[in-house]
Amino acid sequence: MNKEVHNKRTKLTSVKRKGKKQTVQLRMSGRFLEENGFKKDETVDILVREDLLIIQPLKNIL
């Protein structure tokens, strides 16, 4: 796992689901995730704080 700090910029897009209002979507995929310790089918924990999202693999939570 890569221990360096990395930044990745991506755009928020909109998505409309059948019968529901349009909402915002954040989509991330690719080697960037794998290179930073995220594995296929792994559960993640998302912590939300003032203008900050922290996404970490659930296995790292004690």
Protein Blocks (a to p, Z undefined) as FASTA:
>chain_A
ZZbdcdddddddddddehiacddddddedjklmmnopaehiacdddddehiacdddfklp
ZZ
